[in-house]
Amino acid sequence: MRSLVKIMFVLVLVALVGFTLVINEDKITEPVVTEDLVSVEEETVTADRSLVEFIDKGTMKASWYGPGFHGQKTANGEIYNQNSFTAAHKSLKFGTLLKITNLKNNKSVVIRINDRGPYIHGRDLDLSKAAATELGFISKGVSKIKVEEIKIAGLDS
């Protein structure tokens, strides 16, 4: 009787395994190639550069601020994040976008004005720690920079 049970068990297993293989064979499909596919190399995305204007604001002296102010409110009411690309200026409108270029190494970043300052004589901009790091003057603390205001056509400030 035991041998009969073993044989039946083996037959059931064989049937199940064979049935599973048949089901899996039905699900295997070959990739379909159609002429509708477009190569990424053929597609070119271009931006209309006439929508962006860079207004030269001259050179300024920039410093940076970070750890002591991180997490506190800025003058425009948002929470200061030293890891974002923002800056403080005494009079530029909040939300103003500036392209800042370090004149020593030609590195550039785009920042947004969200705070007031700096309050140290002779300094024009207080950049976030992230912006100063990217520009390469974090250890020096102060740098002479080129400033360009970015105006985007169709955007209300």
Residue pairs with C-beta under 8 A, 6 or more apart in sequence:
50 153
51 152
51 153
51 154
52 150
52 151
52 152
52 153
53 150
53 151
53 152
53 153
54 99
54 148
54 149
54 150
54 151
55 148
55 149
55 150
55 151
56 147
56 148
57 98
57 147
57 148
57 149
58 146
58 147
59 103
59 144
59 145
59 146
59 147
60 124
60 125
60 144
60 145
60 147
61 122
61 123
61 124
61 125
61 142
61 143
61 144
61 145
62 87
62 100
62 123
62 124
62 125
62 126
62 127
62 132
62 137
62 142
62 143
62 144
62 145
63 118
63 120
63 123
63 125
63 126
63 127
63 132
63 141
63 142
64 126
64 127
64 128
64 129
64 131
64 132
64 137
64 138
64 141
65 82
65 88
65 117
65 118
65 126
65 127
65 128
65 129
66 82
66 128
66 129
67 82
67 129
69 80
69 82
70 80
70 81
70 82
71 79
71 80
71 81
72 79
72 80
73 79
73 80
74 80
74 86
74 88
74 114
74 115
75 88
75 94
75 114
75 115
75 116
76 94
76 95
76 114
76 115
78 114
80 86
80 114
80 115
80 128
81 128
82 128
82 129
82 130
83 128
83 129
83 130
84 128
84 130
85 109
85 110
85 111
85 112
85 128
85 130
85 131
85 134
86 111
86 112
86 113
86 114
86 115
86 127
86 128
86 131
87 98
87 100
87 111
87 112
87 113
87 114
87 115
87 125
87 126
87 127
87 128
87 131
88 113
88 114
88 115
88 116
88 117
88 118
88 125
88 126
89 96
89 113
89 115
89 116
89 117
89 124
89 125
89 126
90 116
90 117
90 118
90 124
92 98
92 113
93 113
93 157
94 113
94 114
95 112
95 113
95 114
95 157
96 112
96 113
96 149
96 157
97 110
97 111
97 112
97 149
97 150
97 152
98 110
98 111
98 112
98 113
98 147
98 148
98 149
98 150
99 108
99 109
99 110
99 147
99 148
99 149
99 150
100 108
100 109
100 110
100 111
100 125
100 127
100 131
100 135
100 145
100 146
100 147
101 107
101 108
101 145
101 146
101 147
101 148
102 108
102 135
102 136
102 137
102 143
102 145
103 143
103 144
103 145
103 146
104 136
104 137
104 143
104 144
105 135
105 136
107 134
107 135
107 136
108 135
109 131
109 134
109 135
110 150
111 127
111 128
111 131
115 126
117 126
118 124
118 125
118 126
123 142
124 147
125 145
125 147
127 135
129 138
132 138
132 143
135 143
135 145
137 143
